Amino acid sequence: MFRFRLVLKLTSRENIRCVFQSKAFVNASKELPSTPEGKNPYDVLEMTVTNATTLDDVSKQFRDLVVRNHPDQPGGSHERMSEVNAAYKIAKEHHNKLIKRLKECEANINGNDTFQRHRNSRARSDEELGRSGGVFRRNAKASEQSSGFRKSRSLQEIESDWARFKEDTEQAVRSMCNRYELAVEKGRFFRKTSMLNEITVRERWLRKSFVKNVWEQVHELRGELLRRGARSAQQSLLAEEMISFASVTQRKLNEDFQRLTQMSVQSQSRLFLQRVLFTMLLLVLFVKVWKWFFTGLFRNSLTVRFRQGVLSH
């Protein structure tokens, strides 16, 4: 039973590999280098590549052509033989390289497949988190999916999308400012320097990614607005409003980040000084206690007895 399962497993692997390589033959046949006469090697070999074509089929067809076009055979010639040999050599070398790459990929994919999927999903989730600034946005996913492939929007649609984007961005900025301030207050309350450092680094990355996404959205809307040909005064004002809004948003986030980061640094400095002073007090107290202990022990034992002995004599 175990041998049957092993054979079945190996057979299934070979079938999958064969199908995968056969499908790759179709794509590889379109990218083959030409023969010295400028022809496709498969046209010279009189073959039509399908999903079932393998290198064994190419070798079989080559042997048949060698027999038919041999100079000793009727209708054969040296030119035809050299052309067939060159075409088969090109096809074989090209597909041997292809099969080698497939085997290397197959050897690496078993160990790296899970890690690659996890890394790609983690990178995708981090990118989405950075684009939203760590704030849940109701229309962020829909706008991201619809912004890639859709027809050109009218002026009314651009204005409505801009108003919605502006409202969502202002709400996200308020949430980010409140979140960072609350996090700094929490770190100061628990007196944890590592927490404050981690919060600062994370918030810097989130705000940088969020500002980058805001500028991308603004440039996309503004570019679509300016590509409409003849522009009116309303369109020019709207384009200037987009740029000024992105600049104000970036300035507001930077100023709030600098203010709260300065507060966090001051808290960390204060905590550091307090810990240094507390450590020094403990050290002084430790030295004093041991000094008092040894001095009292010496006075109560050796000095008193020695003094009594001398006076008695």
N, C-alpha and C positions, 0 to 999 in steps of 0.2 A: 504493500500500500504506500509506503514511504517512497519507494522507487518510482511508482506510478505518478505520485504528486510531483516528484522532482523532475521527471521527464516532461510532464504537462507544463510545469513552470518554465522550464528551459525552452520548450516548443513555443509557448505563448510569447516569451521574450523575443525569440527569433522571428516570429511572425510580425510582431510590432516593429522590430527593427527593419525587417524587409519592406514592410509597407511604408514606413517613414522614409527609407532610402529611395524607394521607387517613386514616391511623390516628389522627392527632391530632384530626381532625374529630370522631371519635366521642367522644373525651373532652371536647373543647371544646363539643360540643352539649349536654352535661349541665351545663355551667357558664355557659350563656348567660343574660344578663339577660332578664327577662320583658318582654312587650309592655305597653302601658298598660292593657290589659284583664286582665293577669295570666296570660297564656298563654305557652307555649313557642313561640318564633318558628318552629320547624320544624313544630309542630302546625298553626300558621296557614298555613304554606306547603304543608301536606299532603305532607310528605316524611318518609321513614324513613332516617336516617343509617346508612350501612354503611361498611365499610373501603374501598370503592371510590368513595365520595362525594367530589366536588371542588367548588370554588367555581363552576366552569362549570355543573355540574349544578344548583346552586342558582339561578344566573342564568337558566338555561333554564326551570326550573320557575316562577320568578317571572314571566317573560314570558308563559308559558301562562296563569297565573292572572290577569294583567292583561288579557289578551284575553277570558277567560271572564267576569270580574267587572267589566268596564267598565260604567259606568252606561248606556251606549247599548245594551248587549247584554241579551237577556232574562234575568232573574234577577240582574242586576248591581245594585250600589248603591254610593253614596259611602262608606258606613261600611265595607263590605267592602274597597273599594279602599284606604282609609286604613289599615286594619288590615294588609293585605298589604304596603303600602309600608313601614309601621313595622317589620314583622317582617323584611323583606328588608334594610332599612337596619341593623337591629341585628345580623343575621347577617353581613352583609358587613363592617361596621366591626370586629366582634369577630374575624372570621377574617383580615382584613387585618392586624390587630395580631399575631395568632398567626403568620402567615406571615412578617411582618417580624422577629419574634423568632427564628423558625427560621432565616432567612437570616443574621441576625447571629451566631447560634450556629454555623451552618455555616461562616461566614467565620473565626470565632475558633478553631474546634475543630481545624482543620488545623495551626495553629501551636502550639496549647496542649495537644493531646492527649497527645503524648509526654511533655511536661514535667509535665502533671497526673498521668499514670500513675506517672511516676518519683517525683514528690513524694508522692503518696498511698502508694505502696509503701514509700518511705523513712520517712514518718511512721508507718506501721503497724509497720514493723520496729523503729523507735525506741521506739514504745509498748510493744511486746512485750519489748524489751530492758530498758526501765525497770521493767516489772511484775515481771520475774524478777530484777532487780538485777544483770544482767549475768552471772548464774550459770545454767548449764544445769540445768533442773528437769525431771525425768522426766514428771511428771503435770501440768505446767502447762498444756500445750496441751489435753489432754483435759478438765481441770477448767474451763478457760475456755470451751470449746465447750459443755460440758454444763450450765454454770451459768446460761445464758441462758434456755433453754426446757426445762423438765422439771417433772414433777409434784412435789408436796410430799413431803418425805422423812420417814421415821419417825424415832423417837428413836434407835434403834440405828444407822440410817444417818448421822444427824447426828453421833453420837459417833464412829463409825468415820472419817467424813470429817474431823472435827476432829483426831483423833489423827494421821491421815495428813498433814493440812495442818501441824500443829504440828511433826511430825518433819521434813518438807521445809523448813519455815521455819528451824528451828534449824540444819539442815545448810547452807542457803544463807547464813545469817548467819556461820557459821564460815568458809565459803569467801570471803565478802566481806572479812572482817577479815584473813584470811591474804593475800588478793590485794593489798589496799591496803598492807599492811606490806611485802610483797615488792616492790611497785612503788616505794615510798619508798626502800627499801634500794638498789634498782637505780639510781634517780635520784641518790642520794648517792654511789654507787660511781662512776658515770660523770661526776659533777660537772656535771650539766646542769640549770640553773635552769628553762629552758623546759619540760623534761620533767616536773619536779616540779609546776609550775603547771598544766600540762595534766592531769596525773594527779589533782590535787586538785579541779579543776573537774568533771572527768568523774565522779569518785567521789561528789562531793556530789550531782550530779544523779541518779546511779543509786540512791543510798541514799534520797534523798527520794522518788523514784518507787516504790521497793520498800516503804517504810514506808506510803505512801499505799495501795498495793495490799493490804498486810497489814490495814490498818484496814477497807478495803472488804470483804475476805473475812470478817473477824471480825464486822462489822456484819451481813453477809448471813446467816451461820450463827446469830448470836445473835438476829436478828430472826425467822428461821424457827423458832428454838427457843421464843421467847417468844410467838409467834402460835399456839401449840398449845393455848391455852385454860388449863385448870387446870394449874398448875405445881407440881411436887413440889420437895422440898429438893434432890434431885439435879440437877434442871434449873437451879435458882437458882445452885447452886455451879458448874455448868458454865458458865453465862452470866458469872458473876464471873471465872471462870478465863480465859475468852476475853479479857475486857477487860484483866486483869492481865498476860496473856501479851503482848498487843500493846503495852502500856505498857513492859514490861520489854525487849521487842525493840527498841523505838524508843530507849529510854534507853541500851541497850548499844551500838547502832550510833552514836549521837551521841557517847558517851564515847570509843569507839574512834576515831571520826573526829577528834575534838578532839585526842586524844593524838598520833595520827600526823601530823595537820596541824601541830601545834606543833613536832614533830620536823622536819617538812619545812621549816617557816619558819626554824627555827634553823639548819638546814643551808644554806639559801639565804643567810641573813645571814652565816654563816661564810665561804661561798664568795665573797660580795660583798666582805667585808673582805680576804680573801686576794688577790683580784684587784686591789683598790685598792692594797694594799701592794706587790704585785708590779709594778704599773704605776709607782708612785712610785719604786721601786728602779731600774727600767729608765730612768726619766727622769733620775734623779740620775747613774746610771752613764753615760748618754749625754752629759750636760753635762760630766762630769769627763773623759771620753775626749776630747771635742773641745777642752776647755780645755788638757789636756796636749799635744794634738797641735799646736795653734797656738802655745802657749808654747815648746815644744821647737823648732818650726820657726823662730820668731823669734830665739831665742837662738843657734841654730846657723848662721843665715845673716847677719842684719843686724848684730846686736850684736858678734859676734866680729870681723867684718871692719872695722867702724867703730873698734873699740878698737885693733886692730892698725894701722890707718892713722894714728890720732892719736899713738900711741906712736912710730911710725917717724919722724914729723916732730919 
